[in-house]
Each structure stands twice: as structure tokens, then as C-alpha cells.
């Protein structure tokens, strides 16, 4: 990876992070599909006494024990009479808003943009629109890879799923615009000489 690609990836990553920050703070995309629990203390107190300090991801109702077919039969019976869902639980004092999640998010988006720009540098696309489109397609793959599965398997709300797909797509579009502008197509003579 040459210096021009690295700089383009860094700038694209910064652009992607700025968009993501705006989407979550200035636009309603970061809150789409998320609701507050009414009278939360009636749920939090027994949750804390049951789970205590065991942080984790929990599904309910429980699948039970036995063979895979026995578990599925038990689970089907429970689903007919009980609510179901996924719970991410952190005990008291955990998951405070520190700089860590912002740093991790920036590094994640920087890595995504760097990889997208690196792939862009490896293909020969003459037009600006084709280069932007190439990165946008990478964004489509990234946006549907987890979001659709979370909606399908865990029941994430449609509005949440769509908001996060849009957020990722626009992020990759921003990275594509920056990457395509900074990595203009090399003239044919230059490309031929490089081979």
C-alpha cells in the first residue's frame, strides 16, 4: 500500500467517523427503534438480583436442556405462551460512557475505510462515479452482513435495522467520495509503465 492510498484511507476514515457521529447525535438515526422500559425499576431490581455481576448476552425464554430436538420442542412450547427476546446486561458500574467506545468506533470505521480504499486502489475504474460506486457496493455488503441477520434471528426492530443500514451506507458513500477524489484514475500510459 503506497502513501497516497494510506492518506486517502485515513481521510476517508475520518470522513466516515464524522458522518457516523452526526448520524447518532444530530439526526434521529441513532435512536431509531430503541424504546425506554416504562417503570424500569420493577424489572431492573429482579434482574440485578438474578444476574448480579454476570455481564452477558441473554436470550429468553431459556431453551432448556437435552438433545437439540428436545430443546427445540421445549422452546417452541415456551414461545407459544411466553414473551421472547434478547437482553444485553451489564452490572452496576459497567459500560460507563468513557472515551473507549468512541476510540473503538473510530478505529473500526478507519479500518473499514482503509480496506475499502485499498480495494479501490487495486481496481481500474476510469470514472469518478464508478470509483464511488465500487466503495458504495462494499458498504452495501457491510450494511446487510449483520443488520439483516440481527433483524431476522433476534427480532431487531425494522426501524432500527433500516436506520443502521442507512448509516453504514452513507458512511461508505462518504468514504467512497473521498477515496475516489483522492485516488483519481491513473493515465493509461502510467498504468502501462507500472506493469
Secondary structure by P-SEA (a helix, b strand, c coil): ccaaaaaaaaaaaaaaaaaaaaaacccccccccccccccaaaaaaaaaaacccccccccccccccccaaaaaaaaaaaaaccccccccccccccccccaaaaaaaaaaaaaaaaaaaaaaaacccccaaaaaaaaaaaaaaaaaccaaaaaacccccaaaaaaaaaaaaaaaaaaaaaaaaacccccaaaaaaac
